[in-house]
């Protein structure tokens, strides 16, 4: 079984509520941001479009950035769901 990094803020940390509105109705052009905790932390609590290394892409609303992962809410096309992912799986992102 593959190692799964822990997602979410450390115990005792206050978690801010997720987004209340849908993301923008467009897919932005792919960006060239380097994926690291410092870069993606600029997108905290902002609509962020994410491109994964496996080709998937979606709107994401990050609420916590750790050393190796990011947690927040993923847009399903109808509603937001809690979601966490390893930074290694993100190939690019763009926040608005």
ROSE-4610 file (N, C-alpha, C; in Angstrom, 1 decimal, always signed):
// ROSE-4610
residu = [X/X/X/X/X/X/X/X/X/X/X/X/X/X/X/X/X/X/X/X/X/X/X/X/X/X/X/X/X/X/X/X/X/X/X/X/X/X/X/X/X/X/X/X/X/X/X/X/X/X/X/X/X/X/X/X/X/X/X/X/X/X/X/X/X/X/X/X/X/X/X/X/X/X/X/X/X/X/X/X/X/X/X/X/X/X/X/X/X/X/X/X/X/X/X/X/X/X/X/X/X/X/X/X/X/X/X/X/X/X/X/X/X/X/X/X/X/X/X/X/X/X/X/X/X/X/X/X/X/X/X/X/X/X/X/X/X/X/X/X/X/X/X/X/X/X/X/X/X/X/X/X/X/X/X/X/X/X/X/X/X/X/X/X/X/X/X/X/X/X/X/X/X/X/X/X/X/X/X/X/X/X/X/X/X/X/X/X/X/X/X/X/X/X/X/X/X/X/X/X/X/X/X/X/X/X/X/X/X/X/X/X/X/X/X/X/X/X/X/X/X/X/X/X/X/X/X/X/X/X/X/X/X/X/X/X/X/X/X/X/X/X/X/X/X/X/X/X/X/X/X/X/X/X/X/X/X/X/X/X/X/X/X/X/X/X/X/X/X/X/X/X/X/X/X/X/X/X/X/X/X/X/X/X/X/X/X/X]
num = [1/1/1/2/2/2/3/3/3/4/4/4/5/5/5/6/6/6/7/7/7/8/8/8/9/9/9/10/10/10/11/11/11/12/12/12/13/13/13/14/14/14/15/15/15/16/16/16/17/17/17/18/18/18/19/19/19/20/20/20/21/21/21/22/22/22/23/23/23/24/24/24/25/25/25/26/26/26/27/27/27/28/28/28/29/29/29/30/30/30/31/31/31/32/32/32/33/33/33/34/34/34/35/35/35/36/36/36/37/37/37/38/38/38/39/39/39/40/40/40/41/41/41/42/42/42/43/43/43/44/44/44/45/45/45/46/46/46/47/47/47/48/48/48/49/49/49/50/50/50/51/51/51/52/52/52/53/53/53/54/54/54/55/55/55/56/56/56/57/57/57/58/58/58/59/59/59/60/60/60/61/61/61/62/62/62/63/63/63/64/64/64/65/65/65/66/66/66/67/67/67/68/68/68/69/69/69/70/70/70/71/71/71/72/72/72/73/73/73/74/74/74/75/75/75/76/76/76/77/77/77/78/78/78/79/79/79/80/80/80/81/81/81/82/82/82/83/83/83/84/84/84/85/85/85/86/86/86/87/87/87/88/88/88/89/89/89/90/90/90/91/91/91/92/92/92/93/93/93/94/94/94/95/95/95/96/96/96]
x = [+0.9/+0.0/+0.9/+0.6/+1.3/+1.2/+2.2/+2.2/+1.3/+0.4/-0.5/-0.2/+0.3/+0.6/-0.6/-0.5/-1.6/-2.1/-3.3/-3.9/-4.6/-4.6/-5.3/-4.4/-4.9/-4.1/-3.8/-2.8/-2.5/-3.6/-3.7/-4.7/-4.7/-5.9/-6.0/-6.0/-5.8/-5.8/-7.2/-7.6/-8.9/-9.0/-10.0/-10.2/-11.3/-10.9/-11.9/-12.9/-14.1/-15.2/-14.8/-15.4/-15.2/-15.9/-15.7/-16.3/-17.9/-18.5/-20.0/-20.5/-19.7/-20.1/-19.3/-19.9/-19.2/-17.9/-17.0/-15.8/-16.2/-15.2/-15.5/-15.9/-16.7/-17.2/-16.3/-15.0/-14.1/-12.9/-12.1/-10.9/-9.7/-8.9/-7.8/-6.7/-5.9/-4.7/-3.8/-3.1/-2.2/-1.0/-0.7/+0.4/+1.7/+2.8/+4.1/+4.6/+3.7/+4.1/+4.8/+5.9/+6.6/+5.7/+5.6/+4.7/+5.5/+5.3/+5.9/+5.1/+5.2/+4.4/+4.3/+5.4/+5.4/+4.6/+4.7/+4.0/+2.5/+2.1/+0.7/+0.0/+0.8/+0.2/-0.3/+0.1/-0.4/-1.9/-2.3/-3.6/-4.6/-4.2/-5.1/-6.3/-7.5/-8.8/-9.1/-8.6/-8.9/-9.2/-10.1/-10.4/-9.1/-8.7/-7.5/-7.7/-7.3/-7.4/-6.1/-6.3/-5.2/-5.1/-3.9/-3.6/-2.8/-3.2/-2.5/-1.5/-0.6/+0.4/-0.3/-1.4/-2.1/-3.1/-3.1/-3.9/-5.2/-5.7/-6.9/-6.7/-7.8/-7.8/-9.1/-9.1/-10.3/-10.1/-11.2/-11.2/-11.0/-10.2/-9.8/-9.8/-10.2/-10.2/-9.4/-8.0/-7.2/-7.4/-7.4/-7.5/-6.4/-5.5/-4.3/-3.2/-2.0/-0.8/+0.2/+0.5/+1.6/+2.9/+3.9/+5.1/+5.0/+4.1/+4.0/+2.6/+1.7/+0.3/-0.5/-1.6/-2.5/-4.0/-4.7/-6.1/-7.1/-8.3/-9.3/-10.5/-11.1/-12.4/-12.2/-12.7/-12.7/-14.1/-14.2/-15.5/-15.8/-17.0/-17.4/-18.1/-18.5/-19.3/-20.7/-21.0/-22.3/-22.1/-21.1/-20.9/-19.4/-19.0/-17.7/-17.6/-16.5/-16.3/-14.9/-14.7/-13.4/-12.5/-11.2/-10.3/-8.9/-8.0/-6.6/-5.7/-4.5/-3.7/-2.2/-1.4/+0.1/+0.5/+1.4/+2.0/+2.7/+3.2/+3.9/+2.9/+1.6/+0.7/+0.2/+0.6/+0.1/+1.2/+0.9/+1.9/+1.9/+0.7/+0.6/-0.7/-0.7/-1.9/-2.0/-3.2/-3.3/-4.5/-4.2/-5.3/-5.8/-7.1/-7.8/-8.4]
y = [-1.2/+0.0/+1.2/+2.2/+3.5/+4.3/+5.0/+5.9/+7.1/+7.4/+8.5/+9.6/+10.8/+11.8/+12.3/+12.7/+13.2/+14.5/+14.7/+15.9/+16.7/+17.9/+18.8/+19.5/+20.4/+21.2/+20.4/+20.8/+20.1/+20.1/+19.2/+19.2/+20.5/+21.1/+22.3/+23.5/+23.4/+24.5/+24.8/+26.1/+26.5/+26.4/+25.8/+25.6/+26.6/+27.4/+28.4/+27.6/+28.2/+27.6/+27.6/+26.7/+26.6/+27.7/+27.7/+28.7/+28.6/+29.7/+29.7/+29.9/+30.3/+30.5/+29.5/+29.2/+28.4/+29.2/+28.4/+29.1/+29.8/+30.5/+31.2/+30.1/+30.5/+29.6/+29.4/+29.4/+29.2/+28.4/+27.9/+27.2/+28.1/+28.6/+29.5/+28.8/+29.5/+28.9/+28.3/+27.3/+26.7/+27.6/+27.6/+28.5/+27.8/+28.6/+28.0/+28.1/+28.3/+28.4/+27.1/+27.3/+26.1/+25.7/+24.4/+23.9/+23.6/+24.5/+24.3/+24.9/+24.6/+25.2/+26.7/+27.4/+28.8/+29.4/+28.8/+29.3/+29.1/+27.9/+27.7/+28.3/+28.7/+29.3/+30.7/+31.3/+32.6/+32.5/+31.2/+31.0/+30.6/+30.6/+30.3/+31.1/+30.4/+31.0/+31.8/+31.3/+31.9/+30.8/+31.1/+30.1/+29.8/+28.6/+28.1/+27.0/+27.2/+26.1/+25.3/+23.9/+23.0/+22.0/+21.8/+20.8/+19.7/+18.5/+17.4/+16.7/+16.0/+15.3/+14.1/+13.7/+12.6/+13.1/+14.5/+15.1/+15.6/+15.3/+15.8/+17.3/+18.0/+19.5/+19.9/+20.8/+21.2/+22.5/+23.1/+24.2/+23.7/+24.4/+24.0/+25.3/+25.2/+26.3/+25.9/+26.2/+25.7/+26.4/+25.7/+26.3/+26.0/+25.0/+24.7/+24.2/+24.7/+24.2/+23.7/+22.4/+21.8/+21.7/+21.0/+20.9/+20.0/+19.0/+18.1/+18.0/+18.7/+18.5/+19.8/+19.8/+21.0/+20.4/+21.1/+20.7/+21.8/+21.5/+22.5/+21.9/+22.5/+22.1/+22.0/+20.9/+20.7/+20.9/+21.5/+21.8/+20.6/+20.0/+18.8/+19.1/+20.4/+20.8/+21.2/+20.8/+21.1/+21.7/+21.2/+21.6/+21.4/+22.0/+21.8/+20.6/+19.8/+18.7/+18.9/+18.4/+18.5/+17.6/+18.1/+17.4/+17.7/+16.8/+16.9/+16.2/+16.8/+16.1/+16.4/+15.5/+15.7/+16.8/+17.6/+18.7/+18.0/+16.8/+16.1/+15.8/+15.7/+15.4/+16.6/+17.8/+19.0/+19.4/+19.5/+20.0/+21.5/+22.1/+23.6/+24.0/+25.4/+25.9/+27.4/+28.0/+29.4/+29.9/+30.9/+31.4/+32.7/+32.9/+34.2/+34.8]
z = [+0.0/+0.0/+0.0/-0.8/-0.9/+0.4/+0.7/+1.9/+1.5/+2.5/+2.3/+3.3/+2.9/+3.9/+4.7/+5.9/+6.7/+6.1/+6.0/+5.4/+6.5/+6.4/+7.3/+8.3/+9.0/+10.0/+11.2/+11.9/+13.2/+14.2/+15.1/+16.1/+16.9/+17.2/+17.9/+17.1/+15.8/+14.8/+14.4/+14.3/+13.9/+12.4/+11.9/+10.4/+10.0/+9.0/+8.5/+7.6/+7.5/+6.7/+5.3/+4.5/+3.1/+2.3/+1.0/+0.1/+0.1/-0.1/-0.1/-1.5/-2.5/-3.8/-4.8/-5.9/-6.9/-7.4/-8.0/-8.6/-9.9/-10.5/-11.8/-12.8/-13.8/-14.8/-16.0/-15.8/-16.9/-16.4/-17.4/-17.1/-17.6/-16.7/-17.1/-17.9/-18.6/-19.2/-18.2/-18.5/-17.5/-17.2/-15.9/-15.5/-15.3/-15.0/-14.8/-13.4/-12.4/-11.0/-10.6/-9.8/-9.2/-8.1/-7.9/-6.8/-5.6/-4.6/-3.3/-2.2/-1.0/+0.1/+0.1/-0.2/-0.2/-1.3/-2.5/-3.7/-3.5/-3.2/-3.1/-1.9/-0.9/+0.3/-0.1/-1.2/-1.6/-2.1/-2.3/-2.8/-1.7/-0.4/+0.7/+0.6/+0.8/+0.8/-0.5/-1.6/-2.9/-3.9/-4.8/-5.9/-6.6/-6.8/-7.4/-8.4/-9.6/-10.6/-10.5/-10.4/-10.2/-11.4/-11.9/-12.9/-12.2/-12.2/-11.6/-12.6/-12.0/-12.9/-13.7/-13.3/-14.0/-15.1/-15.3/-16.3/-15.8/-14.6/-14.1/-13.8/-13.8/-13.5/-12.9/-12.0/-11.3/-10.4/-10.0/-9.1/-7.7/-6.9/-5.6/-4.7/-3.4/-2.5/-1.3/-1.4/-0.3/+1.0/+2.1/+3.5/+4.4/+4.0/+4.8/+3.9/+4.1/+3.3/+4.3/+4.2/+5.0/+4.2/+4.8/+4.1/+2.8/+2.8/+1.7/+1.1/+1.7/+1.2/+1.4/+0.7/+0.8/+1.0/+1.8/+2.1/+1.9/+1.5/+1.3/+0.7/-0.3/-0.9/-2.4/-3.0/-4.4/-5.0/-6.1/-6.8/-7.6/-7.4/-8.2/-9.4/-9.6/-10.7/-10.2/-9.0/-8.3/-6.9/-6.2/-4.8/-4.4/-3.3/-2.8/-1.8/-1.9/-1.0/-0.4/+0.8/+1.5/+0.7/+0.5/-0.3/+0.1/+0.1/+0.4/-0.6/-0.9/-1.9/-1.6/-2.0/-1.9/-2.9/-2.5/-3.4/-4.6/-4.4/-5.5/-6.7/-6.4/-7.4/-8.2/-7.8/-8.5/-9.5/-10.8/-11.7/-11.9/-11.7/-11.9/-11.2/-10.9/-10.3/-10.6/-10.5/-10.7/-9.8/-9.0/-8.1/-8.5/-8.0/-8.4/-7.2]
